[in-house]
Every structure is written in structure tokens, then in C-alpha cells.
Amino acid sequence: MEEALTNTLATAAPVVQAAVPGADIPTWFVVVLGMVIVFIGLICLIALISFMGAIMKKVNAKHETAAEAAAPAAVPAEADIPNRGELVAAISVALAEELGKDVKAIRIHSIKRV
């Protein structure tokens, strides 16, 4: 029985080799071909990302010019807040509560309107 199996495998092996086209391709060729395909894919990906970045810059430039035209003139921060001391005190208390610290441990250097 083992002889019949061995004979069957021995006769089937040449058929399998003949059925696979290009079975004699060297290993280095497969490695180089795989690396070339990977690098071509990476170059295409870089080109696509660069192209999308250029499109987004143009879109953002259009939106920025429209936003600048619609934006009101800047108002000085000092004149805008009538009770600046009360505002600083309220912000200090809110920060102290959020951070879990004493109000004396918090020092606010500047307040800017966003």
C-alpha cells in the first residue's frame, strides 16, 4: 500500500510542476518584484496625499478670504469688559473649582476674547 502511494505521488509530482507556469522563477526575482510593487504603491499613496493636500489648501484659502470679509473689526479687550475685576474673580473661582486647587494658587496673566 505504501508503494502504491509512493508511486502515485512520484507520478503526480511532475504533473503538478508542469501545471504551474513559471515554476522555475528564481527567489530573488520574486523578492525584487514584491519590493518594486510595494514602493510603487507607496509612491502612488504619497502623490494622492499631496494632491488632496493641495486641494484642501485651495478650499481653505477660499473660506479664509470669505471669513475675513465677513469678520467684524477687532474691538479692544480693555474697553469691552466694564467689570474686569469681577470677570477675573469669576474665572479664577471656576478654574480653582475645576482643578481642585485653592484660589490663591491660581494666577491669571491675561484674558483674551476668542
C-alpha distances in whole Angstrom, upper triangle without the diagonal:
4,5,5,6,9,10,11,12,14,15,16,18,21,22,22,25,26,27,29,32,34,31,33,35,37,37,40,41,39,41,45,44,43,46,48,47,48,52,53,52,54,57,57,57,60,62,61,63,66,66,66,69,71,71,72,75,76,76,77,80,81,81,83,86,86,86,89,91,91,91,95,97,96,98,99,98,101,103,100,100,104,103,100,101,100,97,96,96,94,91,92,91,88,87,87,86,83,82,84,86,90,92,94,90,90,92,92,93,93,92,91,91,88
4,5,5,6,9,10,11,12,14,15,16,19,20,21,23,25,25,27,30,32,28,30,33,34,34,37,38,36,38,42,41,41,44,46,45,46,49,50,50,52,54,55,55,58,59,59,60,63,64,64,66,69,69,70,72,74,74,75,78,79,79,81,84,84,84,87,89,89,89,93,95,94,96,97,96,99,101,98,98,102,101,98,99,98,95,94,94,92,89,89,89,86,84,85,84,81,80,82,84,88,90,92,88,88,90,90,90,91,90,89,89,86
4,5,5,6,8,10,10,12,14,15,18,19,20,22,23,24,26,29,31,28,29,32,33,33,37,38,36,39,42,41,41,44,46,45,46,50,50,50,52,55,55,56,58,60,60,61,64,65,65,67,70,70,71,74,75,75,77,79,80,81,82,85,86,86,88,90,91,91,94,96,96,98,99,98,101,103,100,100,104,103,100,101,100,97,96,97,95,92,92,92,89,87,88,87,84,83,84,87,91,93,94,91,90,92,92,93,93,92,91,91,88
4,5,5,6,9,10,11,12,14,17,17,18,20,22,23,25,28,30,27,29,32,33,34,37,38,36,38,41,41,40,44,45,45,46,49,50,49,52,54,54,55,58,59,59,60,63,64,64,66,69,69,70,72,74,74,75,78,79,79,81,84,84,84,87,89,89,90,93,95,95,97,98,97,100,102,100,100,103,102,100,101,100,96,95,96,94,91,92,92,88,87,88,87,83,83,84,87,90,92,94,91,90,92,92,92,92,92,91,90,87
4,5,5,6,8,10,10,12,15,16,16,18,20,21,22,26,27,24,26,29,31,31,34,35,33,35,38,38,37,40,42,41,42,46,46,46,48,51,51,51,54,56,55,57,60,61,61,63,65,66,66,69,71,70,72,75,76,76,78,80,81,81,84,86,86,86,90,92,91,94,95,93,96,98,96,96,99,98,96,97,96,93,92,92,90,87,88,88,85,83,84,83,79,79,80,83,87,89,90,87,86,88,88,89,88,88,87,87,83
4,5,5,6,9,10,11,13,15,15,17,19,20,21,25,26,23,24,27,28,29,32,33,31,34,37,36,36,39,41,40,41,45,45,45,47,50,50,51,54,55,55,57,59,60,60,63,65,65,66,69,70,70,72,74,76,76,78,80,81,81,84,86,86,86,90,92,91,94,95,93,96,99,96,96,100,99,96,97,96,93,92,93,91,88,88,88,85,83,84,83,80,79,81,83,87,89,90,87,86,88,88,88,88,88,87,87,83
4,5,5,6,8,10,12,13,15,16,18,19,21,24,25,23,24,27,29,30,33,34,32,35,38,37,37,40,42,41,43,46,46,46,49,51,51,52,55,56,56,58,60,61,61,64,66,66,67,70,71,71,73,76,77,77,79,81,82,82,85,87,87,88,91,93,93,95,96,95,98,100,98,98,102,101,99,99,98,95,94,95,93,90,90,91,88,86,87,86,82,82,83,86,90,91,93,90,89,90,90,91,91,90,89,89,85
4,5,5,6,9,11,11,12,15,16,17,19,22,24,21,23,26,28,29,32,32,31,33,36,35,35,39,40,39,41,44,44,44,47,49,49,49,52,54,54,55,58,59,59,61,63,64,65,67,69,69,70,73,74,74,76,79,79,80,82,84,84,85,89,91,90,93,94,93,96,98,95,96,99,98,96,97,96,93,92,93,91,88,88,88,85,83,85,84,80,80,81,84,88,89,91,88,87,88,88,89,88,88,87,86,83
4,5,5,6,9,10,10,12,14,15,16,20,21,18,20,23,25,25,29,29,28,30,33,32,32,35,37,36,37,41,41,41,43,46,46,46,49,51,51,52,55,56,56,58,61,61,62,64,66,66,68,70,71,72,73,76,77,77,79,82,82,82,86,88,87,90,91,90,93,95,93,93,96,96,93,94,93,90,89,90,88,85,85,85,82,80,82,81,77,77,78,81,85,86,88,85,84,85,85,85,85,85,83,83,80
4,6,5,8,10,10,12,13,15,17,19,21,18,19,22,24,25,28,29,27,30,33,32,32,36,37,37,38,41,42,42,44,46,47,47,50,52,52,54,56,57,57,60,62,62,63,66,67,67,69,71,73,73,75,77,78,79,81,83,83,84,87,89,89,92,93,91,95,97,94,95,98,98,95,96,95,92,91,92,90,87,87,88,85,83,84,83,80,79,81,83,87,88,90,86,86,87,87,87,87,86,85,85,82
4,6,6,7,9,11,12,13,16,18,20,18,19,23,25,26,29,29,28,31,34,33,33,36,38,37,39,42,42,42,45,47,47,48,51,52,52,54,56,57,57,60,62,62,63,66,67,67,69,72,73,73,75,77,78,79,81,83,83,84,88,90,89,92,93,92,96,98,95,95,99,99,96,97,96,93,92,93,91,88,89,89,86,84,85,85,81,80,82,85,88,90,92,88,87,89,88,88,88,88,86,86,82
4,6,5,6,9,10,11,13,16,18,15,18,21,23,24,28,27,26,29,31,30,30,34,35,34,36,39,39,39,42,44,43,45,47,49,48,50,53,53,54,56,58,59,60,62,64,64,66,68,69,70,72,74,75,75,78,80,80,81,84,86,86,89,90,89,92,94,92,92,96,95,93,94,93,90,89,90,88,85,85,86,82,81,82,81,78,77,79,82,85,87,88,85,84,85,85,85,85,84,83,82,79
4,5,5,6,9,10,11,14,15,13,15,18,20,20,24,24,23,25,28,27,27,31,32,31,33,36,36,37,39,41,41,42,45,46,46,48,51,51,52,54,56,57,58,61,62,62,64,66,68,68,70,72,73,74,76,78,78,79,83,84,84,87,88,87,90,92,90,90,94,93,91,92,91,88,87,88,86,83,84,84,81,79,80,80,76,75,77,80,83,85,86,83,82,83,83,83,83,82,81,81,77
4,5,5,6,8,10,12,14,11,13,17,19,20,24,23,22,26,28,27,28,31,32,31,33,36,36,37,39,41,41,43,45,46,47,49,51,51,52,55,57,57,58,61,62,63,64,67,68,68,70,73,73,74,76,78,79,80,83,85,85,88,89,88,91,93,91,91,95,95,92,93,93,89,89,90,88,85,85,86,83,81,82,82,78,77,80,82,86,87,88,85,84,85,84,84,84,84,82,82,78
4,5,5,6,9,11,14,12,14,18,20,22,25,24,23,26,28,27,28,31,32,31,33,36,36,36,39,41,40,42,45,46,46,48,50,50,51,54,56,56,57,60,61,61,63,65,66,67,69,71,72,73,75,77,77,78,82,84,84,87,88,87,91,92,90,91,94,94,92,93,92,89,88,89,87,84,85,85,82,80,82,81,77,77,79,81,85,87,88,85,84,85,84,84,84,83,81,81,77
4,5,5,6,10,12,10,13,15,18,19,23,22,20,23,26,24,24,28,29,28,30,33,33,33,36,38,37,39,42,43,42,45,47,47,48,51,52,53,54,57,58,58,60,62,63,64,66,68,69,69,72,74,74,75,79,81,80,83,85,84,87,89,86,87,91,90,88,89,88,85,84,85,83,80,81,82,78,76,78,77,74,73,75,78,81,83,84,81,80,81,80,80,80,79,78,77,74
4,5,5,8,9,7,9,12,15,16,20,19,18,21,23,22,23,26,27,26,28,31,31,32,34,36,36,38,40,41,42,44,46,46,47,50,51,52,53,56,57,58,59,62,63,63,65,68,68,69,71,73,74,75,78,80,80,83,84,83,87,89,86,87,90,90,88,89,88,85,84,85,83,80,81,82,78,76,78,78,74,73,76,78,81,83,84,81,80,81,80,80,79,79,77,77,73
4,6,7,9,8,10,13,16,18,22,20,19,23,25,23,24,28,28,27,30,32,32,33,36,37,37,39,41,42,42,45,47,47,48,51,52,52,54,56,58,58,60,62,63,64,66,68,69,70,72,74,75,75,79,81,81,84,85,85,88,90,88,88,92,92,89,91,90,87,86,87,85,82,83,84,81,78,80,80,76,76,78,80,84,85,87,83,82,83,82,82,81,81,79,78,75
4,6,9,9,12,14,18,19,22,21,19,23,24,22,23,27,27,26,28,31,31,31,34,36,35,37,40,40,40,43,45,45,46,48,50,50,52,54,55,56,58,60,61,62,64,66,66,67,70,71,72,73,77,79,79,82,83,82,86,88,85,86,90,89,87,89,88,84,84,85,83,80,81,81,78,76,78,77,74,73,76,78,82,83,85,81,80,81,80,80,79,78,77,76,73
4,6,6,9,11,14,16,19,17,15,19,21,19,19,23,23,22,25,28,27,27,30,32,32,33,36,37,37,39,41,42,43,45,47,47,49,51,52,53,55,57,58,59,61,63,64,64,67,69,69,70,74,76,75,78,80,79,83,84,82,83,86,86,84,85,85,81,80,82,80,77,78,78,75,73,75,75,71,70,73,75,79,80,81,78,77,77,77,77,76,75,73,73,69
4,6,8,9,13,15,18,15,14,18,19,17,18,22,22,21,24,26,25,26,29,30,30,32,35,35,36,38,40,40,41,44,45,46,47,50,51,51,53,55,57,58,59,61,62,63,65,67,68,69,73,75,75,78,79,79,82,84,82,82,86,86,84,85,85,81,80,82,80,77,78,79,76,74,76,75,71,71,73,76,79,80,82,78,77,78,76,76,76,75,73,73,69
4,5,6,10,12,14,12,11,15,16,14,16,19,19,19,22,24,24,25,27,29,29,31,33,34,34,37,39,39,40,43,44,45,47,49,50,51,53,54,56,57,58,60,62,63,64,66,67,68,72,73,73,77,78,77,81,83,80,81,85,85,83,84,84,80,79,81,79,76,77,78,75,72,74,74,70,70,72,74,78,79,80,77,75,76,75,75,74,74,72,71,68
4,6,9,10,14,12,11,15,17,15,17,20,20,20,23,25,25,26,29,30,30,32,35,35,36,38,40,41,42,44,46,47,48,50,52,52,54,56,58,58,60,62,63,64,66,68,69,70,73,75,75,78,79,78,82,84,81,82,86,86,83,84,84,80,80,81,79,76,77,78,75,72,74,74,70,69,72,74,78,79,80,77,75,76,75,75,74,74,72,72,69
4,6,9,12,11,11,14,16,15,17,20,20,21,23,25,25,27,29,30,31,33,35,36,37,39,41,41,43,45,46,47,49,51,52,53,55,57,58,60,61,63,64,65,67,69,70,71,74,76,75,78,80,79,82,84,82,83,87,87,84,85,85,82,80,82,81,77,78,79,76,73,75,75,71,71,73,75,79,80,81,77,76,77,76,76,75,75,73,73,70
4,7,9,7,7,11,12,11,13,16,16,17,19,21,22,23,25,27,27,29,31,32,33,35,37,38,39,41,43,44,46,47,49,50,51,53,55,56,57,59,61,62,63,65,67,67,71,72,72,75,76,75,79,81,79,80,83,83,81,82,82,78,77,79,77,74,74,76,73,70,72,72,68,68,70,72,75,76,78,74,73,73,72,72,72,71,70,70,66
4,6,5,7,9,10,11,13,15,16,17,19,21,22,23,25,26,28,29,31,32,34,35,37,38,40,41,43,44,46,47,49,50,51,53,55,56,57,59,61,62,63,66,67,67,71,72,71,74,75,74,78,80,78,79,83,82,80,81,81,77,76,78,76,73,73,75,72,69,71,71,67,66,69,71,74,75,76,73,71,72,71,71,70,70,69,69,66
4,5,5,6,9,10,11,13,14,16,17,19,20,21,23,25,26,27,29,31,32,33,35,36,38,39,41,43,44,45,47,48,49,51,53,54,55,58,59,60,61,64,65,65,68,69,69,72,73,72,75,77,75,76,80,79,77,78,78,74,73,75,73,70,70,71,68,66,68,68,64,63,65,67,71,72,73,69,68,69,68,68,67,67,66,66,63
4,5,5,6,8,10,11,12,14,15,17,18,20,21,22,24,26,27,29,30,32,33,35,36,37,39,41,42,43,45,47,48,49,51,52,53,56,57,58,59,62,63,63,66,68,67,70,71,70,73,75,74,74,78,78,75,76,76,73,71,73,72,68,69,70,67,65,67,67,63,62,64,66,69,70,71,68,66,67,66,66,65,66,64,64,61
4,5,5,6,8,10,10,12,14,15,16,18,20,21,22,24,26,27,28,30,31,33,35,36,37,39,41,42,44,45,46,48,50,51,52,54,56,56,58,60,61,62,65,67,66,69,70,70,73,75,73,74,78,78,75,76,76,73,72,74,72,69,69,71,68,65,67,67,64,63,65,67,70,71,72,69,67,68,67,66,66,66,64,64,61
4,6,5,6,9,10,11,12,14,15,17,18,20,21,23,24,26,27,29,30,32,33,35,36,38,39,41,43,44,45,47,49,50,51,53,54,55,57,59,60,60,64,65,65,68,69,68,71,74,72,72,76,76,73,74,74,71,70,72,70,66,67,68,65,63,65,65,61,60,63,65,68,69,70,67,65,66,65,65,64,64,62,62,59
4,5,5,6,9,10,11,12,14,16,17,18,20,21,23,24,26,27,29,30,32,33,35,36,38,39,41,42,43,45,47,48,49,51,53,53,55,57,58,58,62,63,62,65,66,66,69,71,69,70,74,73,71,72,72,68,67,69,67,64,64,66,63,60,62,62,59,58,60,62,65,66,67,64,62,63,62,62,61,61,60,60,57
4,5,5,6,9,10,11,12,14,15,16,18,20,21,22,24,26,27,28,30,31,33,35,36,37,39,41,42,43,45,47,47,50,51,52,53,56,57,57,61,62,61,64,65,65,68,70,68,69,73,73,70,71,72,68,67,69,67,64,64,66,63,60,63,63,59,58,61,62,66,67,67,64,62,63,62,61,61,61,59,59,56
4,5,5,6,9,10,11,12,14,15,17,18,20,21,23,24,26,27,29,30,32,33,35,36,38,39,41,42,44,45,46,48,50,51,52,55,56,56,60,61,61,64,65,64,68,70,68,69,73,73,70,71,71,68,67,69,67,64,65,66,63,61,63,63,59,58,61,63,66,67,68,65,63,63,62,62,61,61,59,59,55
4,5,5,6,9,10,11,12,14,15,17,19,20,21,23,25,26,27,29,31,32,33,35,37,38,39,41,43,44,45,47,48,49,51,53,54,54,58,59,59,62,63,62,65,67,66,66,70,70,67,69,69,65,64,66,64,61,62,63,60,57,60,60,56,55,58,60,63,64,65,62,60,60,59,59,58,58,56,56,53
4,5,5,6,9,10,11,12,14,15,16,18,20,21,22,24,26,27,29,30,31,33,35,36,37,39,41,42,43,45,47,47,49,51,52,52,56,57,56,59,60,60,63,65,63,64,68,68,65,67,67,63,62,64,62,59,60,61,58,56,58,58,54,53,56,58,61,62,63,59,58,58,57,56,56,56,54,54,51
4,5,5,6,9,10,10,12,14,15,16,18,20,21,22,24,26,27,29,30,32,33,35,36,38,40,41,42,44,45,46,48,50,51,52,55,56,56,59,60,60,63,65,63,64,68,68,66,67,67,64,63,65,63,60,61,62,59,57,59,59,56,55,58,59,63,63,64,61,59,59,58,57,56,56,54,54,51
4,6,5,6,9,10,11,12,14,15,17,18,20,21,23,24,26,27,29,30,32,33,35,36,38,39,40,43,44,45,46,49,50,50,54,55,55,58,59,59,62,64,62,63,67,67,65,66,66,62,62,64,62,59,60,61,58,56,58,58,54,54,57,58,62,62,64,60,58,59,57,57,56,55,53,53,50
4,5,5,6,9,10,11,12,14,15,17,18,20,21,23,25,26,27,29,31,32,33,35,37,37,38,41,42,43,44,47,48,48,52,53,52,56,57,56,59,61,59,60,64,64,61,63,63,59,58,60,59,55,56,58,55,52,54,55,51,50,53,55,58,59,60,57,55,55,54,53,53,52,50,50,47
4,5,5,6,9,10,10,12,14,15,16,18,20,21,23,24,26,27,29,30,31,33,35,36,37,39,41,41,43,45,46,47,50,51,51,54,55,54,58,60,58,59,63,63,60,62,62,58,57,60,58,55,56,57,54,52,54,55,51,50,53,55,58,58,59,56,54,54,53,52,51,51,49,49,46
4,5,5,6,9,10,11,12,14,15,16,18,20,21,23,24,26,27,29,30,32,34,35,36,38,40,40,42,44,45,46,50,51,51,54,55,55,58,60,58,60,63,64,61,63,63,59,58,61,59,56,57,58,55,53,56,56,52,52,55,56,60,60,61,58,56,56,54,53,52,52,50,50,46
4,5,5,6,9,10,11,12,14,15,17,18,20,21,23,24,26,27,28,30,32,33,34,37,38,39,40,42,43,44,48,49,49,52,53,53,56,58,56,57,61,61,59,61,61,57,56,58,57,53,54,56,53,51,53,53,49,49,52,54,57,57,59,56,53,54,52,51,50,50,48,47,44
4,5,5,6,9,10,11,12,14,15,16,18,20,21,22,25,26,27,29,31,31,32,35,36,37,38,41,42,42,46,47,46,50,51,50,54,56,54,55,58,59,56,58,58,54,53,55,54,50,51,53,50,48,50,51,47,46,49,51,54,54,56,52,50,50,49,48,47,47,45,45,41
4,5,5,6,9,10,11,12,14,15,17,19,20,21,23,25,26,27,29,30,31,33,35,36,37,39,41,41,45,46,46,49,50,50,53,55,54,55,59,59,56,58,58,55,54,56,55,51,53,54,51,49,52,52,49,48,51,53,56,56,57,54,52,51,50,49,48,47,45,45,41
4,5,5,6,9,10,10,12,14,15,17,18,20,21,23,24,26,28,29,30,32,34,34,36,38,39,40,44,45,45,48,50,50,53,55,53,54,58,59,56,58,58,54,54,56,55,51,53,54,51,49,52,52,48,48,52,53,56,56,58,55,52,52,50,49,48,47,45,44,41
4,5,5,6,9,10,11,12,14,15,16,18,20,21,22,24,26,27,28,30,32,32,34,36,37,38,41,43,43,46,47,47,50,52,50,51,55,56,53,55,55,51,51,53,51,48,49,51,48,46,48,49,45,45,48,49,53,53,54,51,49,49,47,46,45,44,42,41,38
4,5,5,6,9,10,10,12,14,15,16,19,20,21,22,25,26,26,29,30,31,32,35,36,36,40,41,41,44,45,45,48,50,48,50,54,54,51,53,54,50,49,52,50,47,48,50,47,45,47,48,44,44,47,48,51,51,53,50,47,47,45,44,43,42,40,40,36
4,6,5,6,9,10,11,12,14,15,17,19,20,21,23,25,26,27,29,30,32,34,35,36,39,41,41,44,45,46,49,51,49,50,54,55,52,55,55,51,51,53,52,48,50,52,49,47,49,50,46,46,50,51,54,53,55,52,49,49,47,46,44,44,41,41,37
4,5,5,6,9,10,11,12,14,16,17,18,20,22,23,24,26,27,28,30,32,33,34,38,39,39,43,44,44,48,50,47,49,53,53,51,53,53,49,49,52,50,47,48,50,47,45,48,48,45,45,48,50,53,52,54,51,48,48,46,45,43,42,40,39,35
4,5,5,6,9,10,10,12,14,15,16,18,20,21,22,24,26,26,28,30,31,32,35,37,37,40,41,41,45,46,44,46,50,50,48,50,50,46,46,48,46,43,45,46,43,41,44,45,41,41,45,46,49,49,50,47,45,44,42,41,40,39,36,36,32
4,5,5,6,9,10,11,13,14,15,17,19,20,21,23,25,25,27,29,30,31,34,36,36,39,40,40,44,46,44,45,49,50,48,50,50,46,46,49,47,44,45,47,44,42,45,46,42,42,46,47,50,49,51,48,45,44,42,41,39,39,36,36,32
4,5,5,6,9,10,11,13,14,16,17,19,20,22,23,25,26,28,29,30,34,35,36,39,41,41,45,46,44,46,50,51,49,51,51,47,47,50,48,45,47,49,46,44,47,48,44,44,48,49,52,51,53,50,47,47,44,43,41,40,37,36,33
4,5,5,6,9,10,11,12,14,16,17,18,20,21,22,24,26,27,28,32,33,34,37,39,39,43,44,42,43,47,48,46,48,48,44,44,47,45,42,44,46,43,41,44,45,41,41,45,46,49,48,50,47,45,44,42,41,39,38,35,34,30
4,5,5,6,9,10,10,12,14,15,16,18,20,21,22,24,26,26,30,31,31,34,36,36,40,41,39,41,45,46,43,46,46,42,42,45,43,40,41,43,40,39,42,42,39,39,43,44,47,46,47,45,42,41,39,38,36,35,32,31,28
4,5,5,6,9,10,11,13,15,15,17,19,20,21,23,25,25,29,30,31,34,36,37,40,41,40,42,45,47,44,47,47,43,43,46,45,41,44,46,43,41,44,45,42,42,46,47,49,48,50,47,44,43,40,39,37,36,33,32,29
4,5,5,6,9,10,11,13,14,16,17,19,20,22,23,24,28,30,30,34,36,37,40,41,39,41,45,46,44,47,47,43,43,46,44,41,44,46,42,41,45,45,42,42,46,47,50,48,50,48,45,44,41,40,38,36,33,32,28
4,5,5,6,8,10,10,12,14,15,16,18,20,21,22,26,27,28,31,33,33,37,38,36,38,42,43,41,43,43,39,40,42,41,38,40,42,39,37,41,41,38,38,42,43,46,45,46,44,41,40,37,37,34,33,30,28,25
4,5,5,6,9,10,10,12,14,15,16,18,20,20,24,25,26,29,31,32,35,36,35,37,40,42,39,42,42,39,39,42,40,37,39,41,39,37,41,41,38,39,42,43,46,44,46,43,40,39,36,35,33,31,28,27,24
4,5,5,6,9,10,11,13,14,15,17,19,20,24,25,26,30,32,33,36,37,35,38,41,43,41,44,44,40,41,44,42,39,42,44,41,40,43,44,41,41,45,46,48,47,48,46,43,42,39,37,35,33,30,29,25
4,5,5,6,9,10,11,12,14,16,17,18,22,24,25,28,31,32,35,36,34,36,40,41,39,42,42,38,39,42,40,37,40,42,39,38,41,42,39,40,43,44,47,45,47,45,42,41,38,37,34,32,29,27,24
4,5,5,6,9,10,10,12,14,15,16,20,21,22,25,28,28,32,33,31,33,36,38,36,39,39,35,35,39,37,34,36,38,36,34,38,39,36,36,40,41,43,42,43,42,38,37,34,33,30,28,25,23,20
4,5,5,6,9,10,11,12,14,15,19,20,21,25,27,28,31,32,30,33,36,38,36,39,40,36,36,40,38,35,38,40,37,36,40,41,38,39,42,43,45,43,45,43,40,38,35,33,31,29,26,24,21
4,6,5,6,9,10,11,13,14,18,20,21,25,28,29,32,33,31,33,37,39,37,40,40,37,38,41,39,36,39,41,39,38,41,42,39,40,44,45,47,45,47,45,41,40,37,36,33,31,27,25,22
4,6,5,6,9,10,11,12,16,18,19,23,25,26,30,30,28,30,34,36,34,37,37,34,34,37,36,33,36,38,35,34,38,39,36,37,41,42,44,42,44,42,38,37,34,33,30,28,24,22,19
4,5,5,6,9,10,10,14,15,16,20,22,23,27,27,26,28,32,33,32,35,35,32,32,35,34,31,34,36,34,33,37,37,35,36,39,40,42,40,41,40,36,35,31,30,27,25,21,20,17
4,5,5,6,9,10,13,15,16,20,23,24,28,28,26,29,32,35,33,37,37,33,34,38,36,34,37,39,36,36,40,40,38,39,43,43,45,42,44,43,39,37,34,32,29,27,23,21,19
4,6,5,6,9,12,14,17,20,23,24,28,28,26,28,32,34,33,36,36,33,34,37,36,33,36,38,36,36,39,40,37,39,42,43,45,42,44,43,39,38,34,33,30,28,24,21,19
4,5,5,6,10,12,14,17,20,21,25,25,22,25,28,30,29,33,33,29,30,33,32,29,33,35,32,32,36,36,34,35,39,40,41,39,40,39,36,34,31,30,26,24,20,18,15
4,5,5,8,10,11,15,18,19,23,23,21,24,27,30,28,32,32,29,30,33,32,30,33,35,33,32,36,37,35,36,40,40,41,39,40,39,36,34,30,29,25,23,19,17,15
4,6,8,10,13,16,19,21,25,24,22,26,29,31,30,34,34,31,32,36,34,32,35,38,35,35,39,40,38,39,43,43,44,42,43,42,39,37,33,32,28,26,22,20,18
4,6,9,12,15,19,20,23,23,20,24,26,29,28,32,32,29,30,34,32,30,33,35,33,33,37,37,36,37,41,41,42,40,42,41,37,36,32,31,27,24,21,18,16
4,7,9,12,15,16,20,19,17,20,23,26,25,28,28,25,27,30,29,27,30,32,30,30,34,34,33,34,38,38,39,36,38,37,34,32,28,27,23,21,17,14,13
4,6,9,12,14,17,16,14,18,20,23,23,26,27,24,25,29,27,26,29,31,29,30,33,34,33,35,38,38,38,35,37,37,33,31,27,26,23,20,16,14,13
4,6,10,12,15,14,13,17,19,22,21,25,26,23,25,28,27,26,29,31,30,30,33,35,33,35,38,38,38,35,36,36,32,30,26,25,21,19,15,13,13
4,7,9,12,12,11,14,17,20,18,22,23,20,21,25,24,23,26,28,27,27,30,32,31,32,35,35,35,32,33,33,29,26,23,21,17,15,12,10,11
4,6,9,8,7,11,13,16,15,19,20,18,19,22,22,21,24,26,25,26,29,30,30,31,34,33,33,30,31,31,27,25,21,20,16,14,11,10,11
4,6,6,6,9,12,15,13,17,18,16,17,20,21,20,22,25,24,24,27,29,29,30,33,32,31,28,28,29,25,22,19,17,14,12,10,9,12
4,6,5,7,10,12,10,13,15,12,13,17,17,16,18,21,21,21,24,26,25,26,29,28,27,24,25,25,22,19,15,14,11,9,7,7,10
4,6,6,8,10,8,11,14,12,13,16,17,16,18,21,21,22,24,26,26,27,29,28,27,23,24,25,22,19,15,14,11,10,10,10,14
4,6,7,10,10,13,15,13,15,18,19,18,21,23,23,24,27,28,29,30,32,31,30,26,27,28,25,22,19,18,15,13,12,12,15
4,6,9,9,13,14,12,14,17,17,17,19,21,21,22,25,26,26,28,30,29,29,25,26,27,24,22,18,18,14,12,11,10,13
4,6,6,9,10,8,11,13,13,13,16,18,18,19,22,23,24,25,27,26,25,22,23,24,21,19,16,16,13,11,11,10,14
4,6,9,9,9,12,14,14,15,17,19,20,21,23,25,26,27,29,28,26,23,24,26,23,21,18,18,16,14,14,14,17
4,6,6,6,9,10,11,13,14,16,17,19,20,22,23,24,26,25,23,19,20,22,20,18,16,17,15,13,15,15,18
4,5,5,6,9,10,11,12,14,15,16,18,20,21,22,24,22,21,17,18,20,17,15,12,13,11,10,12,12,16
4,5,5,6,9,10,11,12,14,15,16,18,20,21,22,20,18,14,15,17,15,13,11,13,12,11,14,15,19
4,5,5,6,9,10,11,12,14,15,16,18,20,21,19,18,14,16,18,15,15,13,15,14,13,15,16,19
4,5,5,6,8,10,11,12,14,15,17,18,20,19,18,14,16,17,14,14,11,13,12,9,12,12,15
4,5,5,6,9,10,10,12,14,15,16,18,16,15,11,13,14,11,10,8,10,9,8,11,13,16
4,6,5,6,9,10,10,12,14,15,16,15,13,9,11,13,11,11,10,13,13,12,15,16,19
4,5,5,6,9,10,11,12,14,15,15,14,10,13,15,12,13,11,14,14,12,15,15,17
4,5,5,6,8,10,11,12,14,13,13,10,13,13,10,11,9,12,11,10,12,13,15
4,5,5,6,9,10,10,12,10,10,6,9,10,7,8,7,11,12,11,14,16,18
4,5,5,6,9,10,10,10,9,6,10,11,9,11,11,15,15,15,18,19,20
4,5,5,6,9,10,10,11,9,13,13,11,13,12,16,16,14,16,17,18
4,5,5,6,8,8,9,8,11,10,8,10,10,13,14,13,16,17,18
4,5,5,6,5,6,5,9,8,7,10,11,15,16,16,19,20,21
4,6,5,7,8,8,12,12,11,14,15,18,19,18,21,22,22
4,6,8,10,11,14,13,12,14,15,18,19,18,20,21,21
4,6,9,10,12,10,10,13,14,17,18,18,20,22,22
4,7,9,12,10,11,14,16,19,21,21,24,25,25
4,6,8,7,8,12,14,17,19,20,23,25,25
4,5,5,7,11,13,17,19,20,23,25,26
4,5,6,8,11,14,16,17,20,22,24
4,5,8,11,14,16,18,21,24,26
4,7,10,13,16,17,21,23,25
4,7,10,12,14,17,20,21
4,6,9,11,15,18,20
4,6,8,11,14,16
4,7,10,14,16
4,7,10,12
4,7,9
4,6
4
